[in-house]
Amino acid sequence: MHTQPTPFRRRRTTSPAAPCPSTSPALAVALACASLCAGARAQTQPQDLGTVVVTATRTAQPAFDIPASIDALDADVLGASQLQVNLSESLARVPGIVAQNRQNYAQDLQISSRGFGARSTFGVRGLRLFVDGIPATMPDGQGQTSHIDLTSADRIEVLRGPFSALYGNSSGGVVNIFTQDGGPDTVAEVSAAFGSDHAHRVGVQLSGQQGAAQYAISANRFQTDGYREHSAAERTTFNGKFSLATSEDTRWTLVFNSVDMPEAQDPLGLTRANWEADPRQVASVATLYNTRKSVNQSQAGLILNERLGRDDRLQWTSYYGERETVQYQSIPPASQQAATSPGAVINLNRNYWGQDLRWTHSATLLDRPLEFTAGLSDDILNEHRLGFRNYTGPADAPDALGVEGALRRNELNRVSSFDQYLQAYWAFASDWSALVGLRHSKVGFVSSDRYLDNGDDSGRTTYEASTPVAGLMYKLSRDLHLYASFGRGFETPTFNELAYRPGGGGLNFDLSPATSRQWELGAKTRWDGWAGPWGANIAYYEARTDHEIAVLTNSGGRSTFQNVGRTLRQGLDASLTGPLGHDLWWYAALATLNARYRDSFLTCTAAPCKTPSVEVAAGKRIPGIPDLTFYTELQWRPQASGFETAVEFRQVGKVFVDDRNTDAAPAYGVVNLRVSWTQKAGGWTLREFARLDNVGDRHYAGSVIVNEGNSRFFEPAPGRTWLLGLNAGYTF
């Protein structure tokens, strides 16, 4: 997407490929076909709209030439009059990605890619997250976004479809965040944003270059009272990136980041009746037990890039981190009396580390360019999991609620993964290229029970799989590329999904990994319109999954899971972007998705539940997945004025809340407005912005809690909200 630069950042010289419009699949296909035909007829030499990306091939390649669905959002988009706290602010622009701000910082964002990851009740699952090459997803597939500093982000690359499997376990999609390097100028910046519900963020950034050394440092503090009652949160983040070129062939990069979230209140979900009566309220148990979470995390990574002669490159990445989490849940004392109950206060202490070693070789095969990559990846997570009652005194007459009580769980857990991967990109003819890969993953789980009053729940299990992928691209013309790709996926349960078994404590080692087979057909085109260069992408895909992992019970913040057989996901992603003339620029993204269970199975409708007994018929829609998402934006940027304004529209289809499809969050559409103005004087650059979201003050459920056992499925989104911001930077 082409946008006017926001000050204080090192800019890329190309515009990211953007996401396509419409309100129905039929219209989307017709529009895309018209775009492709226009591109094929174009006789001019349009500007290259393809951003150079690395996420699909692990080496720099134009996205336009890769047989995969991949989009990039640059710093201009990430800072487009946003609060710059949540990934959901910008990921709505990417077709196939659903990123929901739950208005609940105790549970993090809901992010899914083509329906993978939609079952998550907290955190991110089913897709992998990286920040500067350092995993933000643990080896078991559980990811977190709270430590990601968007104010220092240079770009985000988002990969969907079969080639996501090249990143191993739980790769329904890949989100790769790259922070700025710093330089060549020295820039100091102060930023602040203030908005509805007493939300505010203040930050400082410093970046520059001294000889062969580059640096970029960012620190931010965010606070909010929350849209709903009992949803206040505060968060302090730090991100530092330091690079040193010790020779023409050697570069070292050190990355450090941390997050401190001392208390994020958890408002839980609402029943439909409560949501419709007052979306700002909370369930009474949330305040009764003071449901909340605290998080403290620090991690560091070291990256070596070494050129070994003309044709060989080596990259070694190593990282270490620690994360402490304490969560208070709303489980009543009477429900904690069972001998197997692990309590309702979770205390997790985690340390994790790993490394990735990658060798890339450039050569020719049959006199055609070939690039070959081989690598090894090793990741380890150690966890000390403690569980306590959330009350003191006897269960029938507790002295206090929502406080740490007696110990009910004590175990040491370890998950490790060891992966090997190969991939090759070969332009085997002037108009043909192929991208192929193979990854072998072995993930092991070990649990050592130290609380033996209710028996020994120790155990271990290992999951293993090989995931091949292949893609073929045909260049029908310089500006119209067609492609097809296929791959197999592999997703283990996370430790949090194993943490509880139905009706009792101890790990649920009955869970099996989910395996998937995916294919997609796509086209990418670009052409010169009367006002400038345009670009469009379209992809149709299908994913068939065996042993799908689904929520079995969900109550009081605790979930259990089961395998439910086969599922089918079929969908279409499309995007379109270009100038309309008169300083107007249009951008649109559409995704449709039909996700259903192919097999019938038994589930629970309330917790506790030892034996599932309620049938879910084959053909039911998978909950948590909208059937349609649509985003469009019209910008006006008078040249050389420093002024920009835009209107945004986002539509999300109906989302079912449970496996039986007994209720659903209705479809909604919201309109947002934004405006900004930039001035420069000497070394100073000032930028002011204002934003108004949900202009029509529409009330809707922004996300749902899948299979919530008390029918508290709905997480309300805010009504009309405002945001004001100011950035001041000085270039030395």
N, C-alpha and C positions, 0 to 999 in steps of 0.2 A: 504494500500500500504506500502510495506516495503522499507524504505530508510535509508541511512546512517545518523546518528544523526548530527544535526547542533549544534554547541556549545552554551553554555550559557543558555540552557533551561532544565527544569525538564522534563524528558522523561517518557512516558508511557512504560509499560513492554510488551505490545502487539502491533501488527501492525494493522492499520486500514484495514477494508475490502475495497478492491479497486474496481474500476469500470472496458468491454469486446470488442473484436475487430471485425473489419470487415468492408467492404465497401458496404454490401448489407444485408437486413433483412434475406434473405435465407441463406447466408453464416454464418451470426451471429447465426441463429437457429441451423445450422448444427454443428458449432463449439461448441456452448454451450451444445448440446446434446452429442457430443463426450466427452466433459469435464465431464458431469454428469455421463456418463457411466464409464469413467475412475475412477471417484471418487467412484462409487458403487463397482467396482472391487478391489479397493485398499485394501490390507490386512495389511498394516503397520499402525502405529499409528502416523499420521502426526501432525505437530505442529498446534496449534489452531490459525487460522488466523483471528478470529473474535474479533474485538475491543469491549470492554465493553462500551455501550452507554446508555443514559438515556432518549433521546428525545421521543422515541415511548411509553415507559411504565412509564416514570417519576421516575423509580427506575433503579439501575444498572443491566443491563442484557446484555449478549453477543449478538451482532447484528446477529450472526449466528442462534440464537434461537428465533428470533422475526419474526412473520408472516407479515413483512412489508419491503418495500424498504428503507433502511437506510444505509448511508455511512458516514465514518468519515475521516477527513483529519487532520493529526497531525501536530505539529509544524515543523517537518522536511520538510513536503510538503509545508507548508505555507511560509517557508523561503528558498525554493529551488532556490537560486540565483534570487530572485524577488525584485522588488522595494518596495513591502509590503505597498502599498497605497490603492489598489482596490481589492475587493473580486473577481472580474473577473479574476485575475491572477491565482487563484487556482480552482475556481468552475467549470472551463471547464473540469476538471477531473471527474466530477460526472455525470453519465448518466441520462438524463431526465432534467437536469438543463442547461439553456442557460443564460449565464452571459456575457453581452456585455459592453465593455468600449466604451462609445459613443464619447470619446475624447472631452467631453463637461462637465466640472465640475459644470456648472450652472444647469444641469439637472440630475446629478447623473447617476448611472448605470441602465441598463435595465436587470432585472433578471426575468426569468419565470421558472415555474416548470411544466413540462408536458403540456405546453401551457397556463397555468394559469398565468396571470400577463403580458402577451405579449402586451396588449393594452396600457400599461403605456407610456405616453409621457414624464414623469419625475418621479423621485422617484421610489419606489417599491410598487406594488399592487398585490393582488391575492395570496400572500404568506406572512407568518409571520416571523419576525426577532426577535431574542433575543440575548442579550449579558449578560452573567452571570445571566440568569434568569430575567433580566430587559427587558421589551418589547422595541424594536426599531421600532415597529409598533404601531401606535395609535389605539384607539378603533374603529375608522371608517375603518381601514384596510390600511391606508397610512403609508408606511415605509420609512426610510432614512438610508443610510449607511455611511454618511460622518464622523460620530463620532467614527466609529469602528477602533480601533488601532490594526492592524495586527501584529506589532512587539512584542506585549505582549500576543498574542493569543497562547493558548496551544493546542487547537483542535477546529474543526468545525464539527458539526453533521448536516447532511442534510436528512430530511425525506420527501418522496414523497408518493402520493397515498392516499387511503381512510383514513388511520390513522392520516393524517394531520388535519382532521376535529376535532380531540380531542382538538385542540388549538383554536377553536372558529371561529369567523368571518374572512373571507378571507383566509382560510387555504388551498389553493391549494398545498402548500408545507410549510415546516418549515426549517429555517436555524438558528441553535443555535450555537453561538460563546461562547467559554469558555476561559477566560484568565488564565494565570498561577498563582499559589498560592504563589510562593516564597518558598525558603528553599530547603533542610536543610542548604545548604551553602549560604554565602553572596556573591553575584555576582554583579559587576558593569560592565556595557557595554556601549561602544560608537559605533555607526554605521553610515555609510554614503554610499550613492549611487548616482551616477551621470550618465546621459545618454543623448540621443538625445533630441533636442528641448529645451536644457538648463533645462531639468528636473533634480531635485536633492532633496534628502531627507537626513536630518541629525537627529539623535535621540540619546537619552540617556535612559538607563534602570538601575534600581537598585532593587534587590530582595534579600530576605533573611528570616531568622527566628531568633527570640529571645524568647526562652522559648516556651510558648504556643501561641505566636503571629507570624503570617506570613505576609509578605508584598511584593508587586510587584508594582513598579512605572515606568511609561513610558511616555516620552514626545518626540514628533516628529514635525519637520517643513518640509513642502513639498512645492516646487515651480516649475512651468513649464511655458514656453512661449507658449506651445501648438503646436500640429502638424499643425493645421490650423491657418490662420490669425484670429485675434480677438478671441483667445481661451486660453489666459493666465489665470493662477489661482495660488493662494497660500492658504495654509491650515496649521493651527497649532492645534495639538491634544494633549490631556493629558488623561491618564488612570491610576487610582490608585485602588488597591485592598488590603484590610486589613482584616485579619481574626484573631480571638481570641477565643481559646477554654477556656471557663471559668470553665468547668468541663469535665469529661469523656463523659457526655451526651449532652453537650451544646456547640454550636459553633455559634459565631456571625461573619458576613462578611459585610463589608462596601465597596461599589463600587462607585467610582466617575469618571466621564469622561466629557470632554468638547471638543468643536471644534470651532475654529474661522476662518471663511473664508471671509475676508473683501471684496474681489471682485473676482468673477469668471466670465470672459467674456463668452458670449453666441454667438457662431458663426452661430447658426440656421442650418437648413438643406440646401441641394443643389438640384436643378433640375438635371435630368439625364444629360442634355447637359452640364451644368456647372461642374458637378462632373467629367464627362469624359474629359472635356477640362483641368481642373486644380483642383484636389481634395483638394488642400490647401486653396483655396479661400473661401470667405463667400459671402452670399447675401448682396447686397448693403445696404439693410435696417438695417442689423446688425450693421454696422458702423455708418449709418445715425442717428440711435436712441441709439447707444451705449448700445445695449442689454447686460444685465449683472444681476448678483444675488449676494447678500451678505447674509451670515448665521452666526449666533452666537448662540450656544447651550451649556447649562450646565445641568447636571442631576446627581442625587445621589440615591443610593438604599441601603437598609438594609435588610439582609437576616438572619433569625434565623433557625438553624437546631437543633432540640431537640429530643432526644431519650426518649420515655415514657415507660420505662420498656423494656422487652426483645423483644416484638413483635410489638411495636407501635412507629411510628416516626411522628414528626410534622415539617412542614416547613412553615414559614411565610415570605413573601417577600413584601416589601413596597418601593415605589420609588416616586420621584418628579423631575420635570424638567421644564426648560424654553427654548423656541426657538424663535428667532426673524429672520424673512426673509424679504428682500426687493428685488423685482425683477422689472426690466425695460423691457417692451415688445416693439415690433416693429409695433404697430397698428397706422396707419396714423391719423392725426388730424381729417380729414373729416369723418372717421369712428367712431369717438368718439362724434359726434354731436347729435346723437339720445338721447332722454330724458332718455332712460333706460341704456345708456352706463355706465359701471362702471369704465371707464378710462383705462389706460395702464401701470400704476405703481401700483404694489401690495405691500402692507405693512402688514405683518402678525406678530402679537405678540401672542404667544401661551404659556400657562402653562398647565401642565398635571401631573397627579398623579394616583396612583392606588395601589392595594395590591392583593395578592393571598395567601390564607390559604389552606394548603393541609395536610391531615392526611392519613398515610399509615399503614395498618395492615397486618401482616404476620400470617397465620394460616394454617390449613389443612381442607380439605373437602373430605370426604370419604377416609381419610388417604392419601390424595394426597396434595402437596403443593399449597397453594392459597395465592395470594397477592392482597389486595384490597386497592384502593385509592379513596378518596372523597375530593372534593375541592370547594372553592368559589373564584371567581375572580371579581374584581370591578375596572373599569378604567374610568377616566374622562379626557376630553380635553376641555379647554376653549380657545376661539380664538377671538381676536379683529382684524377684517379684514377691512382695509382701502384701498380705490382705488383713484388714482389721475390721471389726465391727464399727458401725457409724453411730454408736450410742454407748453410754456408760450406765451401769446399774443393771437390774434385772430386766428381761425383755418385756414383762407385763407391766412394769412401772419404771421405765428408764429415767435416770437422773438428767441426762442431756442427750440431745439428738444433733446429728451433723458434726460430731467430733470423733476423734480417733479413740476407739475402744480396745477391746481385747484382741490379741493376735489370732487370726484364723487361717493364715496361709503363709508359707515360707518355702520358696523354691529357687533353685539356681537353674537357669535355662541358657541354652547355647544353640545358636543356629549358624551354620557355616555353608558357604557355597564355593565351589570351584568350577570355573567355566573355561572352556577353550573355544576359540572362534576363528573362522577363516572366511574371507570374502574377497571377491575379485570383481573389478569393473573393466569390461573389455569392449572397445568400440571396434567390432569385428568387420564392419563395412562402413562405407561413407554415410549411409543412412540408418544403420542399425547399431545398437549397443545392448549389452547385457550386464546385469548386476546379479551376482549369485552369492550365497553365503550359507554357512553351517555353524551352528553353535551347539555345544554339548554342555549341559548343566547338571550338576549334582548338588542337591541341597539336603543337609542333614539337620535334624532337630534332636536335642537331648534335654531332658528335664530330670533334675535331681531334687526329690521332695525332702525338705527338712522339717516339715510339720507333720508328724506321724500320729497325732492323736486320733485322726480319722482314717488311718490306713496309709500305705505307701503308694503314692500316685506317680512315682518315677516311671520314665519310659523313654524310648527313642524311636525314631523312624527316619528313613531316607527316601527322597524322591529323586528321580533321574530321568532325563529326557534329552533327545537330540532334535533340534528344530532347524530344518532346512528352509531356505527362502530363495526365490528366483524371480527376476523381473526382466522384461524385454521391452525395448523402446524402438519405435520406428519414426524417423523424421520424414513425414509426408511432404513437408516443405520446411524452409528455414524457420517458419513461424508457426507451424502446426506439428506437434509431436503427439503420437499415440503410444500407449503402453499397456502392458498386462503384467500382473505379478501374482505370485502364489506363495504361501508359507504356512508353517505349522507353529502353533503357540503352546505355551506351557505356563501354568499358574498354580503354585502351591498355596495351601492355606498360610496365612500369616500367624505369628505366635499369638496375636490377640484373637484370631479366629479359632485357634486351638485351645485358648485359655480356659474355656468352660465346656463341659459336656452336658447334654440335656439331663436335667434333674439332679445334678451333683457337681462336685468339684473335680479337680484334676484335668489334665489335658485331654482333648478329644482327638485321640490318634486314629479314630475311625474315619476321619476325613481323608479323601483322596485328592490328588491334584486334578485340576481341570485341564483338558487338552483341546486345542482348537485347530481347525483348518480354515484358512482364509484365502480369498482371491479378490482381485479388483481389476476393473478395466477403466482406463482413464484417457483423457485428452487434455493437453495444455496448448494454448494458443496466444498469440499477441498480434496486434495490427495497429496501423496508424489510423486513428479517427480524424475527423476534420479539425479537432482541437488539440490532438496530441496522441501519445501512445496508450493503447488499451491492452488489457490482458484478461484471460478467462481460463479457469480450470474446471473440469468436471470428472467425477469418478463414481462408478457404481461398484458396490462390493457386497460380499456375502461371507459370513463367518458361522461355521457350524462347530459347536462346542459339545464335548462329552464330559460327563461328571461335573456339570456346572455347580459351583459352590453358591449356596443361597442362604439367606437368613432363615433360621428355624424359629427362634424366639428372640424377642427384644423387649426388655422391661427394666425400668430403673437405671438405664444406662449400661446394662449388661446384655450381651448378645451371644447366642449360640448359633451354630451353622451346620449344614448338612449338604451332601451331594444329591442333586435332584435329576440326574440323567442328562438328556440332550436338549440343547437350545439352538435357535436359529436367529441370526441377525442379518437383515437385508436392508441396504440403505443407499442413499445417494448424497454426495457432497458436491457443492458447486460454488464458484466464486467469480466475481466480475469486478473490475476496477478500471477507472479511466477519467480523463477530464471532459467536462461538458462545455467548456468555453466560458468566457466572462468570469474567469477566476474561480469557477466551480469545479469540484472534484467529487465523483461518486464512487462509492464502495458498497458491496453487498455480499452476504454469505448466507447460503441456505444448506440445511441438512435435513433429510428425512430418514427415519429409521423404524423398521418394523421388527421388534424383538419379541420372540415368543418361546414358550416352553414347548418342546416337541413331544415330551413324555408326561404322563400324569404321575403324581406322587402324593405322599401324605405329608401334612405339615401340622403345626400347632397354631392355635388362635389365641393362646394366653400362656403366661409363664407363672409358676414353674410347669414344665411339661416333660415328663420322662419318655413318653411314647407318642409320636405323631399319629393322629387319628382322623384328621380332616383332609379330604381329598381335594387336590388341585388338578383340574382337568387339563389335558393336553390342549394346546392352542391358546392358553391364557397369556396375556402380555407380561413380560418381565417388569416388575415394579421398579420405580425410580428412574425410568427412561422415558423422556418425552418423544412423541412420534415425529415432532417437527421443531426445529429451531431456525430462526431467521433474524439476521442482523443487517441493517442498512444504515448508511451515513452519507449525508450531503454536506460538504464543506465549502465555505467561501473564504478565499485567501487573496485579497487584493495584493498584487505584487509590490514588494518593497515598502509595504505599509506597516509591517509588524503586527497586523491585525488578523485574527482568525475567528470564525464562528462556525458552528456546525449544529445540525439537528441529527439525532440518532433515534432509531426505532428498533426495538427488540421484541420478538414474538417467540413464545415457548408454548408447545402443545401440551395437551393433557398428560398428567403423570399419575399412573396408578400407584396406590400406597401399599398394596399387599399382593401376595401371590394369587389369591382368589379373585382379585380385581373387584372387591366389594365397594371401593370408594376411590376417588381420584382427586388430585389437585387440579382445578380447572385450568384450561389454557388461558394465557394472558398476553397482552401486548402493552408496552410502555414506551413513552416518548421522553427523551432527554435532550437538554439544550446545554451548550457550552460556548464560552467566549473567552478569548485571551488577547493580550496586547503586550508587545515586546518593544522596549526602547534601549538604545545603546548610546553611551556617551563616554568617550575616552576608553578606559579599560573596564568600565562598568556595563553590565547588562542586567536590566530589570524586566521582570515578567509578572504581570498580574493576570489572574484568571478567575472566572466564576462558572459555576455549574449548577444546573437545576435538573434533578432526576425525578422520574415519574411525574411529569408535568400535570397529568390528568388526575393525580392523587388516587390512583387505582389501588384497591386492596386485593392482594393475591397472596398465595402461598409460594414463596420463593424456592422451597425445597421440602422434601418429605423424609420421614424416618421410616424406613421400610419394615413392615411387619411389626410395628410397635404393639406390644402385648396389651396395653391399656387403651388402645385406639387413639393415642396422642400422636397421630401421624404428621401433623401439619406444623411447619415452621414459617411463620408469617414474614413477609418482606415489608420494608418500610413504605409508607405513603410518600407524599411529596417531600423531598429533602433538598437542601442547598449546601453548597461548598464554595468557600472563597480561599484563594491562595496567592502567595507572593514568593517569588524567587529573586534573590539578589546575588549576582556573581561578579567577581573581579578577576580579570586576566592580567597577570604580572608580565 
